[in-house]
């Protein structure tokens, strides 16, 4: 039991998708220099 507890405590936290995606008005992480809403977010909405 102690080893499984150590394993849980040493595991990396799971990130929620909302934490990794930038906000609409933030610069796009692709490096284009455009706002996220005008660059890569448009492709996600068309799905």
mmJSON file of the N, C-alpha and C atoms, coordinates in Angstrom:
{"data_MODEL":{"atom_site":{
"group_PDB":["ATOM","ATOM","ATOM","ATOM","ATOM","ATOM","ATOM","ATOM","ATOM","ATOM","ATOM","ATOM","ATOM","ATOM","ATOM","ATOM","ATOM","ATOM","ATOM","ATOM","ATOM","ATOM","ATOM","ATOM","ATOM","ATOM","ATOM","ATOM","ATOM","ATOM","ATOM","ATOM","ATOM","ATOM","ATOM","ATOM","ATOM","ATOM","ATOM","ATOM","ATOM","ATOM","ATOM","ATOM","ATOM","ATOM","ATOM","ATOM","ATOM","ATOM","ATOM","ATOM","ATOM","ATOM","ATOM","ATOM","ATOM","ATOM","ATOM","ATOM","ATOM","ATOM","ATOM","ATOM","ATOM","ATOM","ATOM","ATOM","ATOM","ATOM","ATOM","ATOM","ATOM","ATOM","ATOM","ATOM","ATOM","ATOM","ATOM","ATOM","ATOM","ATOM","ATOM","ATOM","ATOM","ATOM","ATOM","ATOM","ATOM","ATOM","ATOM","ATOM","ATOM","ATOM","ATOM","ATOM","ATOM","ATOM","ATOM","ATOM","ATOM","ATOM","ATOM","ATOM","ATOM","ATOM","ATOM","ATOM","ATOM","ATOM","ATOM","ATOM","ATOM","ATOM","ATOM","ATOM","ATOM","ATOM","ATOM","ATOM","ATOM","ATOM","ATOM","ATOM","ATOM","ATOM","ATOM","ATOM","ATOM","ATOM","ATOM","ATOM","ATOM","ATOM","ATOM","ATOM","ATOM","ATOM","ATOM","ATOM","ATOM"],
"id":[1,2,3,4,5,6,7,8,9,10,11,12,13,14,15,16,17,18,19,20,21,22,23,24,25,26,27,28,29,30,31,32,33,34,35,36,37,38,39,40,41,42,43,44,45,46,47,48,49,50,51,52,53,54,55,56,57,58,59,60,61,62,63,64,65,66,67,68,69,70,71,72,73,74,75,76,77,78,79,80,81,82,83,84,85,86,87,88,89,90,91,92,93,94,95,96,97,98,99,100,101,102,103,104,105,106,107,108,109,110,111,112,113,114,115,116,117,118,119,120,121,122,123,124,125,126,127,128,129,130,131,132,133,134,135,136,137,138,139,140,141],
"type_symbol":["N","C","C","N","C","C","N","C","C","N","C","C","N","C","C","N","C","C","N","C","C","N","C","C","N","C","C","N","C","C","N","C","C","N","C","C","N","C","C","N","C","C","N","C","C","N","C","C","N","C","C","N","C","C","N","C","C","N","C","C","N","C","C","N","C","C","N","C","C","N","C","C","N","C","C","N","C","C","N","C","C","N","C","C","N","C","C","N","C","C","N","C","C","N","C","C","N","C","C","N","C","C","N","C","C","N","C","C","N","C","C","N","C","C","N","C","C","N","C","C","N","C","C","N","C","C","N","C","C","N","C","C","N","C","C","N","C","C","N","C","C"],
"label_atom_id":["N","CA","C","N","CA","C","N","CA","C","N","CA","C","N","CA","C","N","CA","C","N","CA","C","N","CA","C","N","CA","C","N","CA","C","N","CA","C","N","CA","C","N","CA","C","N","CA","C","N","CA","C","N","CA","C","N","CA","C","N","CA","C","N","CA","C","N","CA","C","N","CA","C","N","CA","C","N","CA","C","N","CA","C","N","CA","C","N","CA","C","N","CA","C","N","CA","C","N","CA","C","N","CA","C","N","CA","C","N","CA","C","N","CA","C","N","CA","C","N","CA","C","N","CA","C","N","CA","C","N","CA","C","N","CA","C","N","CA","C","N","CA","C","N","CA","C","N","CA","C","N","CA","C","N","CA","C","N","CA","C","N","CA","C"],
"label_alt_id":[null,null,null,null,null,null,null,null,null,null,null,null,null,null,null,null,null,null,null,null,null,null,null,null,null,null,null,null,null,null,null,null,null,null,null,null,null,null,null,null,null,null,null,null,null,null,null,null,null,null,null,null,null,null,null,null,null,null,null,null,null,null,null,null,null,null,null,null,null,null,null,null,null,null,null,null,null,null,null,null,null,null,null,null,null,null,null,null,null,null,null,null,null,null,null,null,null,null,null,null,null,null,null,null,null,null,null,null,null,null,null,null,null,null,null,null,null,null,null,null,null,null,null,null,null,null,null,null,null,null,null,null,null,null,null,null,null,null,null,null,null],
"label_comp_id":["UNK","UNK","UNK","UNK","UNK","UNK","UNK","UNK","UNK","UNK","UNK","UNK","UNK","UNK","UNK","UNK","UNK","UNK","UNK","UNK","UNK","UNK","UNK","UNK","UNK","UNK","UNK","UNK","UNK","UNK","UNK","UNK","UNK","UNK","UNK","UNK","UNK","UNK","UNK","UNK","UNK","UNK","UNK","UNK","UNK","UNK","UNK","UNK","UNK","UNK","UNK","UNK","UNK","UNK","UNK","UNK","UNK","UNK","UNK","UNK","UNK","UNK","UNK","UNK","UNK","UNK","UNK","UNK","UNK","UNK","UNK","UNK","UNK","UNK","UNK","UNK","UNK","UNK","UNK","UNK","UNK","UNK","UNK","UNK","UNK","UNK","UNK","UNK","UNK","UNK","UNK","UNK","UNK","UNK","UNK","UNK","UNK","UNK","UNK","UNK","UNK","UNK","UNK","UNK","UNK","UNK","UNK","UNK","UNK","UNK","UNK","UNK","UNK","UNK","UNK","UNK","UNK","UNK","UNK","UNK","UNK","UNK","UNK","UNK","UNK","UNK","UNK","UNK","UNK","UNK","UNK","UNK","UNK","UNK","UNK","UNK","UNK","UNK","UNK","UNK","UNK"],
"label_asym_id":["A","A","A","A","A","A","A","A","A","A","A","A","A","A","A","A","A","A","A","A","A","A","A","A","A","A","A","A","A","A","A","A","A","A","A","A","A","A","A","A","A","A","A","A","A","A","A","A","A","A","A","A","A","A","A","A","A","A","A","A","A","A","A","A","A","A","A","A","A","A","A","A","A","A","A","A","A","A","A","A","A","A","A","A","A","A","A","A","A","A","A","A","A","A","A","A","A","A","A","A","A","A","A","A","A","A","A","A","A","A","A","A","A","A","A","A","A","A","A","A","A","A","A","A","A","A","A","A","A","A","A","A","A","A","A","A","A","A","A","A","A"],
"label_entity_id":["1","1","1","1","1","1","1","1","1","1","1","1","1","1","1","1","1","1","1","1","1","1","1","1","1","1","1","1","1","1","1","1","1","1","1","1","1","1","1","1","1","1","1","1","1","1","1","1","1","1","1","1","1","1","1","1","1","1","1","1","1","1","1","1","1","1","1","1","1","1","1","1","1","1","1","1","1","1","1","1","1","1","1","1","1","1","1","1","1","1","1","1","1","1","1","1","1","1","1","1","1","1","1","1","1","1","1","1","1","1","1","1","1","1","1","1","1","1","1","1","1","1","1","1","1","1","1","1","1","1","1","1","1","1","1","1","1","1","1","1","1"],
"label_seq_id":[1,1,1,2,2,2,3,3,3,4,4,4,5,5,5,6,6,6,7,7,7,8,8,8,9,9,9,10,10,10,11,11,11,12,12,12,13,13,13,14,14,14,15,15,15,16,16,16,17,17,17,18,18,18,19,19,19,20,20,20,21,21,21,22,22,22,23,23,23,24,24,24,25,25,25,26,26,26,27,27,27,28,28,28,29,29,29,30,30,30,31,31,31,32,32,32,33,33,33,34,34,34,35,35,35,36,36,36,37,37,37,38,38,38,39,39,39,40,40,40,41,41,41,42,42,42,43,43,43,44,44,44,45,45,45,46,46,46,47,47,47],
"pdbx_PDB_ins_code":[null,null,null,null,null,null,null,null,null,null,null,null,null,null,null,null,null,null,null,null,null,null,null,null,null,null,null,null,null,null,null,null,null,null,null,null,null,null,null,null,null,null,null,null,null,null,null,null,null,null,null,null,null,null,null,null,null,null,null,null,null,null,null,null,null,null,null,null,null,null,null,null,null,null,null,null,null,null,null,null,null,null,null,null,null,null,null,null,null,null,null,null,null,null,null,null,null,null,null,null,null,null,null,null,null,null,null,null,null,null,null,null,null,null,null,null,null,null,null,null,null,null,null,null,null,null,null,null,null,null,null,null,null,null,null,null,null,null,null,null,null],
"Cartn_x":[0.832,0.0,0.877,1.944,2.827,3.485,3.841,4.472,3.491,2.216,1.237,0.958,1.026,0.833,1.995,3.206,4.381,4.28,3.78,3.627,2.634,1.535,0.536,1.078,1.84,2.367,3.468,4.195,5.287,4.82,3.58,3.068,2.875,3.065,2.868,1.369,0.986,-0.435,-0.964,-2.198,-2.841,-3.41,-3.04,-3.51,-4.846,-5.718,-7.004,-6.806,-7.586,-7.451,-7.646,-8.478,-8.715,-7.469,-6.607,-5.398,-4.318,-4.331,-3.273,-3.612,-4.871,-5.262,-5.226,-4.6,-4.527,-5.882,-6.032,-7.254,-7.396,-8.609,-8.887,-7.979,-7.724,-6.972,-5.481,-5.002,-3.576,-2.867,-1.561,-0.813,-0.868,-0.9,-0.994,0.322,0.248,1.465,2.227,1.649,2.352,3.474,3.474,4.551,4.27,3.046,2.722,2.673,2.482,2.359,0.919,0.018,-1.398,-2.063,-3.26,-4.027,-4.515,-4.686,-5.113,-6.458,-7.375,-8.713,-8.683,-7.663,-7.554,-6.633,-6.041,-5.065,-5.504,-5.054,-5.291,-6.668,-7.309,-8.633,-9.663,-9.484,-10.428,-10.509,-9.405,-9.395,-10.106,-10.067,-10.738,-12.251,-12.714,-14.158,-14.833,-14.1,-14.684,-15.012,-14.557,-14.776,-16.217],
"Cartn_y":[-1.193,0.0,1.257,1.231,2.393,2.665,1.62,1.818,2.412,2.002,2.568,4.028,4.399,5.793,6.646,6.129,6.846,7.033,6.01,6.078,7.18,7.288,8.314,9.713,9.863,11.176,11.63,10.694,11.053,11.221,10.846,10.957,12.419,12.7,14.055,14.361,15.586,15.921,15.882,15.499,15.461,16.843,17.411,18.744,18.668,19.55,19.666,20.395,20.088,20.73,22.236,22.673,24.107,24.823,24.156,24.773,24.906,24.046,24.06,24.936,25.186,25.992,27.471,28.294,29.727,30.403,31.553,32.33,32.912,33.344,33.871,35.035,35.939,37.152,37.055,35.894,35.704,35.409,35.656,35.33,33.83,33.487,32.079,31.36,30.15,29.419,28.887,28.971,28.467,29.404,30.635,31.562,32.496,32.54,33.388,34.87,35.176,36.564,37.053,36.246,36.611,36.195,36.739,36.31,34.885,34.136,32.745,32.619,33.574,33.478,33.676,34.356,34.61,33.622,32.717,31.796,30.345,29.69,28.254,27.913,28.843,28.54,28.408,29.117,29.045,27.626,26.933,25.57,24.605,24.876,24.01,24.171,25.377,25.63,25.019,24.821,24.326,22.838,22.146,20.696,20.339],
"Cartn_z":[0.0,0.0,0.0,0.744,0.816,-0.536,-1.253,-2.559,-3.574,-3.492,-4.42,-4.094,-2.826,-2.431,-2.925,-2.817,-3.323,-4.837,-5.523,-6.964,-7.36,-6.639,-6.917,-6.656,-5.589,-5.233,-6.183,-6.769,-7.668,-9.114,-9.419,-10.786,-11.171,-12.455,-12.951,-13.023,-12.731,-12.78,-14.212,-14.364,-15.669,-15.943,-17.088,-17.423,-18.146,-17.79,-18.437,-19.766,-20.759,-22.065,-21.972,-21.068,-20.916,-20.41,-19.696,-19.171,-20.235,-21.245,-22.238,-23.44,-23.703,-24.844,-24.48,-25.322,-25.012,-25.158,-24.551,-24.667,-26.061,-26.401,-27.737,-28.121,-27.195,-27.509,-27.22,-26.854,-26.609,-27.923,-27.98,-29.207,-29.484,-30.746,-31.14,-30.813,-30.253,-29.904,-31.118,-32.317,-33.501,-33.934,-33.393,-33.696,-34.856,-35.337,-36.481,-36.123,-34.852,-34.431,-34.432,-34.925,-34.957,-33.654,-33.398,-32.234,-32.475,-31.404,-31.495,-32.205,-31.949,-32.541,-34.053,-34.57,-36.01,-36.706,-35.96,-36.542,-36.372,-35.35,-35.178,-34.603,-33.922,-33.373,-34.482,-35.602,-36.7,-37.254,-37.331,-37.827,-36.892,-35.606,-34.649,-34.715,-35.038,-35.076,-36.296,-37.382,-38.627,-38.597,-37.577,-37.482,-37.375],
"occupancy":[1.0,1.0,1.0,1.0,1.0,1.0,1.0,1.0,1.0,1.0,1.0,1.0,1.0,1.0,1.0,1.0,1.0,1.0,1.0,1.0,1.0,1.0,1.0,1.0,1.0,1.0,1.0,1.0,1.0,1.0,1.0,1.0,1.0,1.0,1.0,1.0,1.0,1.0,1.0,1.0,1.0,1.0,1.0,1.0,1.0,1.0,1.0,1.0,1.0,1.0,1.0,1.0,1.0,1.0,1.0,1.0,1.0,1.0,1.0,1.0,1.0,1.0,1.0,1.0,1.0,1.0,1.0,1.0,1.0,1.0,1.0,1.0,1.0,1.0,1.0,1.0,1.0,1.0,1.0,1.0,1.0,1.0,1.0,1.0,1.0,1.0,1.0,1.0,1.0,1.0,1.0,1.0,1.0,1.0,1.0,1.0,1.0,1.0,1.0,1.0,1.0,1.0,1.0,1.0,1.0,1.0,1.0,1.0,1.0,1.0,1.0,1.0,1.0,1.0,1.0,1.0,1.0,1.0,1.0,1.0,1.0,1.0,1.0,1.0,1.0,1.0,1.0,1.0,1.0,1.0,1.0,1.0,1.0,1.0,1.0,1.0,1.0,1.0,1.0,1.0,1.0],
"B_iso_or_equiv":[0.0,0.0,0.0,0.0,0.0,0.0,0.0,0.0,0.0,0.0,0.0,0.0,0.0,0.0,0.0,0.0,0.0,0.0,0.0,0.0,0.0,0.0,0.0,0.0,0.0,0.0,0.0,0.0,0.0,0.0,0.0,0.0,0.0,0.0,0.0,0.0,0.0,0.0,0.0,0.0,0.0,0.0,0.0,0.0,0.0,0.0,0.0,0.0,0.0,0.0,0.0,0.0,0.0,0.0,0.0,0.0,0.0,0.0,0.0,0.0,0.0,0.0,0.0,0.0,0.0,0.0,0.0,0.0,0.0,0.0,0.0,0.0,0.0,0.0,0.0,0.0,0.0,0.0,0.0,0.0,0.0,0.0,0.0,0.0,0.0,0.0,0.0,0.0,0.0,0.0,0.0,0.0,0.0,0.0,0.0,0.0,0.0,0.0,0.0,0.0,0.0,0.0,0.0,0.0,0.0,0.0,0.0,0.0,0.0,0.0,0.0,0.0,0.0,0.0,0.0,0.0,0.0,0.0,0.0,0.0,0.0,0.0,0.0,0.0,0.0,0.0,0.0,0.0,0.0,0.0,0.0,0.0,0.0,0.0,0.0,0.0,0.0,0.0,0.0,0.0,0.0],
"pdbx_formal_charge":[null,null,null,null,null,null,null,null,null,null,null,null,null,null,null,null,null,null,null,null,null,null,null,null,null,null,null,null,null,null,null,null,null,null,null,null,null,null,null,null,null,null,null,null,null,null,null,null,null,null,null,null,null,null,null,null,null,null,null,null,null,null,null,null,null,null,null,null,null,null,null,null,null,null,null,null,null,null,null,null,null,null,null,null,null,null,null,null,null,null,null,null,null,null,null,null,null,null,null,null,null,null,null,null,null,null,null,null,null,null,null,null,null,null,null,null,null,null,null,null,null,null,null,null,null,null,null,null,null,null,null,null,null,null,null,null,null,null,null,null,null],
"auth_seq_id":[1,1,1,2,2,2,3,3,3,4,4,4,5,5,5,6,6,6,7,7,7,8,8,8,9,9,9,10,10,10,11,11,11,12,12,12,13,13,13,14,14,14,15,15,15,16,16,16,17,17,17,18,18,18,19,19,19,20,20,20,21,21,21,22,22,22,23,23,23,24,24,24,25,25,25,26,26,26,27,27,27,28,28,28,29,29,29,30,30,30,31,31,31,32,32,32,33,33,33,34,34,34,35,35,35,36,36,36,37,37,37,38,38,38,39,39,39,40,40,40,41,41,41,42,42,42,43,43,43,44,44,44,45,45,45,46,46,46,47,47,47],
"auth_comp_id":["UNK","UNK","UNK","UNK","UNK","UNK","UNK","UNK","UNK","UNK","UNK","UNK","UNK","UNK","UNK","UNK","UNK","UNK","UNK","UNK","UNK","UNK","UNK","UNK","UNK","UNK","UNK","UNK","UNK","UNK","UNK","UNK","UNK","UNK","UNK","UNK","UNK","UNK","UNK","UNK","UNK","UNK","UNK","UNK","UNK","UNK","UNK","UNK","UNK","UNK","UNK","UNK","UNK","UNK","UNK","UNK","UNK","UNK","UNK","UNK","UNK","UNK","UNK","UNK","UNK","UNK","UNK","UNK","UNK","UNK","UNK","UNK","UNK","UNK","UNK","UNK","UNK","UNK","UNK","UNK","UNK","UNK","UNK","UNK","UNK","UNK","UNK","UNK","UNK","UNK","UNK","UNK","UNK","UNK","UNK","UNK","UNK","UNK","UNK","UNK","UNK","UNK","UNK","UNK","UNK","UNK","UNK","UNK","UNK","UNK","UNK","UNK","UNK","UNK","UNK","UNK","UNK","UNK","UNK","UNK","UNK","UNK","UNK","UNK","UNK","UNK","UNK","UNK","UNK","UNK","UNK","UNK","UNK","UNK","UNK","UNK","UNK","UNK","UNK","UNK","UNK"],
"auth_asym_id":["A","A","A","A","A","A","A","A","A","A","A","A","A","A","A","A","A","A","A","A","A","A","A","A","A","A","A","A","A","A","A","A","A","A","A","A","A","A","A","A","A","A","A","A","A","A","A","A","A","A","A","A","A","A","A","A","A","A","A","A","A","A","A","A","A","A","A","A","A","A","A","A","A","A","A","A","A","A","A","A","A","A","A","A","A","A","A","A","A","A","A","A","A","A","A","A","A","A","A","A","A","A","A","A","A","A","A","A","A","A","A","A","A","A","A","A","A","A","A","A","A","A","A","A","A","A","A","A","A","A","A","A","A","A","A","A","A","A","A","A","A"],
"auth_atom_id":["N","CA","C","N","CA","C","N","CA","C","N","CA","C","N","CA","C","N","CA","C","N","CA","C","N","CA","C","N","CA","C","N","CA","C","N","CA","C","N","CA","C","N","CA","C","N","CA","C","N","CA","C","N","CA","C","N","CA","C","N","CA","C","N","CA","C","N","CA","C","N","CA","C","N","CA","C","N","CA","C","N","CA","C","N","CA","C","N","CA","C","N","CA","C","N","CA","C","N","CA","C","N","CA","C","N","CA","C","N","CA","C","N","CA","C","N","CA","C","N","CA","C","N","CA","C","N","CA","C","N","CA","C","N","CA","C","N","CA","C","N","CA","C","N","CA","C","N","CA","C","N","CA","C","N","CA","C","N","CA","C","N","CA","C"],
"pdbx_PDB_model_num":[1,1,1,1,1,1,1,1,1,1,1,1,1,1,1,1,1,1,1,1,1,1,1,1,1,1,1,1,1,1,1,1,1,1,1,1,1,1,1,1,1,1,1,1,1,1,1,1,1,1,1,1,1,1,1,1,1,1,1,1,1,1,1,1,1,1,1,1,1,1,1,1,1,1,1,1,1,1,1,1,1,1,1,1,1,1,1,1,1,1,1,1,1,1,1,1,1,1,1,1,1,1,1,1,1,1,1,1,1,1,1,1,1,1,1,1,1,1,1,1,1,1,1,1,1,1,1,1,1,1,1,1,1,1,1,1,1,1,1,1,1]
}}}
